[in-house]
Amino acid sequence: MAFSDKLEAWYNDNGRTLPWRGIDDPYRIWLSEIILQQTRIEQGRDYYLRFVEAFPTVADLAAASEEQVLRLWQGLGYYSRARNLHAAARYIMDECGGRFPSTYEGILKLKGVGRYTAAAIASFAYRLPHPVIDGNVYRFISRLRGISTPIATDAAYSEFERLLLTLIDRRRPDRFNAALMDFGSLQCRPAPDCAACPFADECVALLTDRVALLPVKAPKAKPVDRWFYYFDLRWNSAGGGQTLMQRRAGKDIWRGLWQFPLMEADHELAPDELASSARQFAEENFQLPTFGYQLSAPFRHQLTHRTIHALFLRAELPSPPTVMPADVSAVDLGQIKNIPLPRLIDRYLQNL
C-alpha cells in the first residue's frame, strides 16, 4: 500500500473533527493557522471561534482597530502574530482588491506567513500540492525515514519538503496534510505506541532502536533574564478610581499593549536599592517628592527568548500627578479590562 493510502486509511478512523477542517474559506483557514502557531488546539479553538464571530470576513478584520484585535487576542501571547494578522488583512483589502491570494507564492507575501502556513492555506483552501511541515510532521517523518538532520532549520525544512513532495497525495493534498499532522500529533507522539502504528514494519527509528533519539533538535539559546518594576499609582476622583498606564512602543515585546509605568533594571534590585530607585523614578517622572508603596508578590513570565521577573509597586495617591510623561495616560480602573494588556499585567490584576 502506498504511503499516502496507508496514512489516509489511518486518518479515516482517527482524524480529529475541528471547526476549521472540511472548509475551503481561505480567510478562516488562515485565521486558524495563525492562531494555532505556538498554541495548543484546545486553547486556540476558543480564540478561533471568537475571532470568527467578531470578524466574520477579512474585510471585517481589516476595518477593526489594532487595539480591538489585540484585545481579542489577549492571553494568546506572541502578539506580533495579531499585529501581522491585522496588517495582512489590510494588505488584502488594499492591495489585492479584497480577494485572498490563491497561489502559494501570493499567500507567502502576507505578513506573518511562512512556508508552513502558506502550504496549509494553499492545500486546504485551494487543493494545491504543498506539504505542511510542523513539529509533529518533523517527528513522524524523521523517525519513519531515520533522518538525523536537526529540525526547525531552513535546511531541514527544505530536506523534508523535497521528501514529502514525492509522497503527497496530489489528488487530495488537503486530506493528506490533515492526516499527516494528526498522525504526528496523535500517533507518533514523543512517547508513541509503536505496536499500534501502521508504519511499524517500515519505521527506520523503530527497526534501529532510535525512536527516543529522533527527531534531533538543535540546542536552544538560554532565555535572557529581565527585571520589570511596574508602578501602579492610584487615586480617587469624582468618577471613581483611576490609575496610570502607558502603551508599549518600539520593537520590544508586547508592542501596542498597555501597562503600568515601567522601570526596568539590568539585575534584580535589593530592597534598599529598589526603594532608592523607586523614589528617583517617581520624582523624575511624576514629581512625587515622597513615595511610599506596597510591594506585590514576585511574578515570573516565561517567553521563548526571555524570562520576565516582575514586581508591582502599588501606591495610593491623594490626587493625580500634575506632571507625567507624554506616553502615560490616566485610566478609569473600571475600564482596564477593556484595553489590551500583557498576560503578566492581567495576572497581577486578577490577584488583587
Secondary structure, 3 states (H helix, E strand, C coil): CCHHHHHHHHHHHHCCCCCCCCCCCHHHHHHHHHHHCCCCHHHHHHHHHHHHHHCCCHHHHHHCCHHHHHHHHCCCCCCHHHHHHHHHHHHHHHHCCCCCCCCHHHHHCCCCCCHHHHHHHHHHHHCCCCCCCCHHHHHHHHHHHCCCCCECCHHHHHHHHHHHHCCCCCCCHHHHHHHHHHHHHHHCCCCCCHHHCCCCCCCHHHHCCCHHHCCCECCCCCCEEEEEEEEEEEEEECCEEEEEEEECCCCCCCCCCEECCEEEECCCCCHHHHHHHHHHHHHHHHCCCCCCCEECCCEEEECCCEEEEEEEEEEECCCCCCCCCCCEEEEEHHHHHHCCCCHHHHHHHHHC
